Amino acid sequence: MTSPPPPPFRSPLLPMVARRRDEEHRVATPLELLFDLCFVVAVGQAGVELVSAFADERIGAGLLNYAMVFFAVWWAWMNFTWFASAYDNDDVLYRVTTLVQIAGVLVLAAGVRRAFEEEDYLVVWVGYVIMRVALSSQWFRAARSSRGPARRAALRYGCGVLACQAGWAALLVTPTGGRPWVFLALAACELSVPYWAEHSAMTPWHPHHIAERYGLFTIIVLGESISAATIAVKSAVDEHDALTELLPLAGGGLLIVFSAWWIYFAVPVHAGLTTSRRAFLWGYGHYVVLAAVAGIGAGIEIAVQDVVDRAPISRLGAAATATVPTAIYLVSVWALHVRRYQVDPRRWRQGVLPVAAGLVLLCTLLAEWAVPAAGVVCVGAVVVGVAADGKSGRGAGGGWVGGRRGGMRGGAGREGRARGRGGGGEGPPREGETTEATTPHPTPRPPLTPSSDPHPTGYASRHDTTP
């Protein structure tokens, strides 16, 4: 009996070449999941400090600091996610650099309290420096292994990130009253870097992988909201013995979160991410979606405080801290997912989520019963969608699964056929069929065959490819 041949030697440093946009079985990696879990720590800290700011009647300052800190966390996460989708080669240096970025967000999280309470952004800025310098080094590695327009795009990304990071130092010396304007100016610069960089060449991000990454991060933030609300309810029960009063509130909060999950995943959007313009709008819009999700958890905490010992703000104000982010979430998901990717002759179905958002806002008038009522409204929106799908013969996708032909509709069988045509639902067009084709990478690489791919899951499947 012969022993199996030893595995081929793998160098710890590999060329950071572009991955294929039609790579099959492209899924989130364990390192990316760890990245998300650590980033949600900073999201949780921002939520905790937002609740504290409301408790101390620093509502305006709390909302401003929350918007700034959440933007820093979200933007760093988004930059890494799109880079990894295009260039993750899983070598030792890539892993170490990613772990450095994780360390940076933990430093940022450690400075959130000082940013909220003392308006001191030094620790937050140091954490951001760690993350952004590490990200820039990744882009410069990609530029070194690229040629032509792809190299120029990578260099623009690396230089743009460093330039914006240098600009963030202005927050440390700007008076408190001028910080919102500095923040808006620098945020606009950050958002413009991808447009400027990809004007040269579109990076080969994977549509299905990007959609999955955003979905997973949304789930983790939803879980953080549930955790924060659960801790608040537990503390209230332990300290005030108010279980009876809190049961409707806790139940309503769960209904909101469960409905938020159902609604988000009702429409498979990956096949619609076919151009940079669509991808930018969809990706940038998730700042509102994710901030609203995190805000729901903070709002439920404030509502719990109001029930047990009266929050310093009014009853209606306490209710609004939960209902307003819920309504914003419904509208933003409708704008990003449903409005763009649901096609159905029954136009009334397009109005389900906007109407539900309006009803949730009206629930604010119910004061202490606002959260339970908002939960019932959210569940009602899901039920209406499921019932509509049942009448049309579709699966229970939430009522907004309509979609376009060729991969936009829900269902495992249809998605399976889309993957079979090209990993992300973007296979080559059939004969006689026109499609909004994705811009090819300027220096395409030959695909690896299944027999030569040492990673059948698709993770870092370009180890043996040279530039």
FENHU-V125012 format. One record per run of one state. SS is the DSSP state (A for helix, B for strand, O for the rest). FROM is the first residue (numbers start at 1). TO is the last residue. If there is no record, write none. Layout:
SS_FROM_TO ; SS_FROM_TO
This chain:
O_1_29 ; A_30_55 ; O_56_58 ; A_59_87 ; O_88_91 ; A_92_110 ; O_111_111 ; A_112_118 ; O_119_121 ; A_122_144 ; O_145_147 ; A_148_168 ; O_169_169 ; A_170_173 ; O_174_175 ; A_176_198 ; O_199_206 ; A_207_240 ; O_241_242 ; A_243_264 ; O_265_269 ; A_270_272 ; O_273_275 ; A_276_309 ; O_310_314 ; A_315_341 ; O_342_346 ; A_347_392 ; O_393_411 ; A_412_420 ; O_421_467
